[in-house]
Amino acid sequence: MKKGTNCIFLLSAWLLLTPYGCKSKQESVLPEKATLSVSALKDKIKGGWAGQTIGCTFGGPTEFKFKGTMIQDYQQMAWYDDYIKELFESDPGLYDDVYMDFTFIEVLERVGLDAPADSFAVSFAHDDYKLWHANQAARYNILSGIMPPASGYWMNNPHADDIDFQIEADFAGLMSPGMINTASEICDRTGHIMNYGDGWYGGVFMAAMYATAFISDDLDFIVAQGLKPIPEKSRFYQAIRDVIKWHREYPDDWKQCWFEFEKKNTSEKGCPEGVFNAFNIDASVNAAYVVIGLLYGEKDFYKTMDISTRCGQDSDCNPATAAGILGVILGYEKIPVFWKPAIEKVQDLKFPYSDLTLNQIYDLSYKHANQLIVENGGEVKADSVRIKVQKTLTLRFEQSFEGMYPTKELLVRKDYLDESIKIDFTGNGIVVLGNVKSQCGLASSEFVALLDVFIDGVKTEQVRMPYDYIVRKYDIYHKYLLNNGDHKLEIKWVNPDADFRITLKSYVVYDDSPNKKFNPFAEKVAK
């Protein structure tokens, strides 16, 4: 990490200079109307975008380095005035939280606020930035002709419950002050491009909290309002409800809340990379860490980011969301001055993978917010806006991976050229993880491997596996809801090239019922 001309400030020292905020003691109610000055609305929108960018940068060095464990207090975080600018240049992929939002805003500006899902999908699928998990699986689907909402549906996307839309729904809330239903409708068009069920609900939840943060500074109320669009029987709702409950039981101990959540809610069944290890990119899990940061952070900017980061897992995305929501509550002017030099150095620079700057995004979000306020019964005057606050509607129920339970993982780590990949398995589904690897050290290539897939001797499809990282297929193959039983999978490479290999990393097998707890000593002890 370069210091440049600035010193690295250890944030523990900064804590001595900034008092923590206090919890709201007054019960909040949803007003029918809310009035904001033009300057206040602009300040809150700017605070949301700046907070998100600061939070993403703050947690960047720890992203997925702490999985299933918290970041201990003795690990200090660093911050300095050139930090964001340096990361713009050295690690632009870190900001997928933000540049995906920029894509959606650009489409809204170009096509209109009623832009259809296909417009968003085509734009992000053909962009040249790096994507992962549900986003990358959706990009591949779209480029293969599978358009939304099918591109995000769990039968077509093994990462449907992952965090992806949750980290890029900020724009919907920032343009919908006090209008949760409006934000949810925007999320319906955009979130189903890459997610379904809990993965979609994660984005809806965050957008709803952003929308509420314009009209309330009561964190308990904001979280509760954020949950209102989510069906109560969903796993996502139940996970966040648990955080709220444990925050009430342990109001001064975020670590105890974290421990209780880990014990009950961290069993992964979707993302095949996380079902048999500590890696967890599930939306509901990481949303819980956002809420822990907000509730225990008590409106202190540093403390909110620090706690969300120390919860672990996707520890750049989570403080980004938490700081973005808090940035709306506070407004940019009330974000502590300690953080501002870093963001102000980049506000007129083109954001990574974008032709837009943060200053332009502030203006576009304000413009779109004004349009939506008027369209939804509000009023925009020269010096103020009057918002018709929406009573929240509950969304339809969606649940991914019903009838699917991960029961086995086999790590293979084998390269293939002339021979077929052959897997015998027992269950009702399988995900095969791997990629195309170059033997020549190529940085880029237009080569596309063609793989014929056979299940029980019957050809089911031909899979295209591009070598190009930007348009790659995230998993080699997946198939769900087979008849439960014994199956034979064969994958034949029909256009082998000596310059490449198909790398089989591992595969995950699913069943229609969960594994029973296995105790290999039980029988011996009984005897």
ABEGO torsion letter per residue (X at the ends): XBAEABBBBBAAAAAAABBBBBBBABBBBBBABBBBBAAAAAAAAAAAAAAAAAAAAAAAAABGABBGBBBBAABBBBBBAAAAAAAAAABAAAAAAAAAAAAAAAAAAAAEAABBAAAAAAAAAABABBBBEAAAAAAAAAAAGBBOAAAABAAABAAAABAAAAAAAAAAAAABBGBAAAAAAAAAAAAAAABBEAAAAAAAAAAAAAAAAAABABAAAAAAAAAAABBAABAAAAAAAAAAAAAAABAABAAAAAAAAAAAAABBABBAAAAABABBABAAAAAAAAAAAAAAAGGBAAAAAAAAAAAEEBAAAAAAAAAAAAAAAAEAAABBAAAAAAAAAAAABBBBGBABBAAAAAAAAAAAAAAAAAAAGBBBBAABBBBBBBBBBBBBBBBBGBGBBBABBBBAGBBBAABBBBBBBBEABBBBBEBBBBAAGBABBABBBBBBBBBGGBBABBBBBBABAAABBABABBBBGBBBEBBBBBBBBABBBAABBBBBABBBBBBABBBBBBBAAAAAAAX
